[in-house]
Every structure is written in C-alpha cells, then in structure tokens.
Amino acid sequence: MRLKECFDRGLLAKVRPSTNKTKQSLVSARRCLKKARDNAKINNMDVAVVMAYTRMFHVFRALLFADGVKERSHVCMLEYVGRAFPELKDLAKEADAYRRFRHTALYGLDVLVSREDAVAAIRLAEKISTSVRKVLAAI
C-alpha cells in the first residue's frame, strides 16, 4: 500500500507528537522482549516470534508517536517508517516479514517454528530497538 493511500484511508493520521505515548510504547516494547525470551526458553517458539514482532511494532510505533503520526495499520506503519526514516528502511522491510509470519502464526494451522527462527526474530527486535533509539535521540 502506498503511503498516500494510507493517509487518505485514515490508516495513518497526523497528530500532535507525544513524548508520553512514545515512552509508553517503549515500555510495552521492553515487556514484549522479555515475553519473547521467556517463551523461547520454554520452547514456545511461535509465541516467541509473535512477541518479538510485537516488540518491533511497539518500537516503530514509538517513533511514529514522536513524529506525530497515529497508525491503524501495521502495513502502513512500516511503510511510513521506511519512507520517513530512510536509515530504517531495510529494518522495516525485515520486520514486515515477521508481520506476515505473525498473521500466519495467529490465524493459520500447524505453524512450525524453529529455535533458530525465534532467535533470529529476537535479535532483529533488539537491532530495531537500538536503531530506533538512535533516531529518537536525534529528533
């Protein structure tokens, strides 16, 4: 979906930037990473990947709150991040693969996830967090 279409359809909207919501989203992201790690330890690999993606979502969402954008679509949020912050474009694309996985894991049947998949998702979530924090520090 194109960025203009996201705004035209109300899936993204300009709002007042919110430091409070930015911080709240980052707190949610931290909880998600703990849940991802905890689930990987007990061999709930599908849940670990879903929680790792949820961390990615909350970290990117924090960036949108700081930039004055409200999201109503994961797809549009990732499109916005890639366009508004070119230094994060590749990470947004990688996160999009986990967005699609999340959908399959939640609504599909017989999804098998390896430990390697879960570890890779957790590492990407950590990498995204580090990169977004650098961007937030510059805003």
C-alpha positions in Angstrom: 0.0 0.0 0.0 1.3 3.4 -0.9 1.9 6.0 1.9 -0.6 8.5 0.4 -3.3 5.8 0.3 -2.6 5.1 4.0 -3.2 8.7 4.9 -6.2 9.0 2.5 -7.9 5.9 4.0 -7.2 7.1 7.6 -4.8 4.2 8.3 -2.2 6.9 9.2 -3.1 10.3 10.6 -1.1 13.4 11.5 -1.5 14.1 15.2 0.4 16.1 17.8 3.7 14.4 18.7 3.5 12.8 22.1 6.5 12.2 24.3 4.3 10.3 26.8 3.0 7.9 24.2 6.5 7.4 22.9 7.7 6.4 26.3 4.7 4.2 26.9 5.2 2.3 23.7 8.9 1.8 24.6 7.8 0.3 27.9 5.4 -2.0 26.1 8.3 -3.0 23.8 10.5 -3.9 26.7 7.8 -6.2 28.2 7.4 -7.9 24.8 11.1 -8.7 24.5 11.0 -10.3 28.0 8.0 -12.4 26.9 9.7 -13.4 23.7 12.8 -14.6 25.6 10.8 -16.3 28.2 8.7 -18.2 25.6 11.8 -19.2 23.7 13.2 -20.7 27.0 10.2 -22.9 27.3 10.1 -23.9 23.7 7.1 -21.8 22.7 8.9 -20.7 19.5 5.8 -19.5 17.7 4.8 -17.3 20.7 8.4 -16.1 20.9 8.4 -14.9 17.3 5.0 -13.2 17.7 6.2 -11.4 20.8 9.5 -10.4 19.1 7.4 -8.9 16.2 5.2 -7.2 18.8 8.3 -5.6 20.2 9.3 -4.4 16.7 5.8 -3.0 16.3 5.9 -1.0 19.6 9.4 0.3 18.9 8.4 1.6 15.5 5.1 2.9 16.9 7.1 4.9 19.5 8.8 6.5 16.6 5.5 7.4 15.0 4.2 8.9 18.2 7.4 11.0 18.4 6.9 12.1 14.8 3.3 13.0 15.3 1.6 10.1 13.4 -1.1 7.8 14.6 -1.3 4.3 13.0 -4.2 2.0 12.4 -2.4 -0.5 10.2 0.8 -2.4 10.7 1.5 -2.3 6.9 1.1 1.4 6.8 3.2 1.9 9.9 6.1 0.0 8.3 5.6 1.9 5.0 5.8 5.2 6.9 8.9 4.2 8.8 10.7 3.2 5.6 9.8 6.4 3.9 10.1 8.9 6.7 13.3 7.4 8.1 15.4 6.0 5.2 18.1 4.8 7.6 15.4 2.3 8.9 14.0 1.2 5.6 15.8 -2.1 5.5 14.8 -2.9 9.1 11.2 -2.0 8.3 11.3 -4.5 5.4 12.7 -7.2 7.6 10.1 -6.5 10.2 7.4 -6.8 7.5 8.4 -10.5 7.0 7.7 -11.1 10.7 4.4 -9.2 10.4 3.3 -11.7 7.8 4.6 -14.6 10.0 2.6 -13.2 12.9 -0.6 -13.3 10.9 0.1 -16.9 9.8 1.0 -17.9 13.4 -2.1 -16.4 14.8 -4.6 -17.5 12.2 -3.0 -20.4 10.3 -2.9 -24.1 11.1 0.0 -26.2 12.2 2.7 -23.5 12.1 6.1 -24.9 13.0 8.8 -22.5 14.2 12.4 -23.5 14.9 14.5 -22.2 17.7 16.7 -20.5 15.0 13.6 -18.6 13.7 12.8 -17.4 17.2 16.4 -16.4 18.0 16.6 -14.5 14.7 13.3 -12.7 15.4 14.5 -11.7 18.9 17.8 -10.4 17.5 16.1 -8.4 14.9 13.8 -6.9 17.5 16.9 -5.9 19.5 18.6 -4.4 16.5 15.5 -2.4 15.6 15.3 -1.1 19.1 18.9 0.1 19.1 18.4 1.8 15.7 15.2 3.5 16.6 16.6 4.8 19.9 19.3 6.5 17.9 16.8 8.1 15.6 14.6 9.2 18.6 17.7 10.8 20.2 18.2 12.9 17.1 14.5 14.1 16.9 
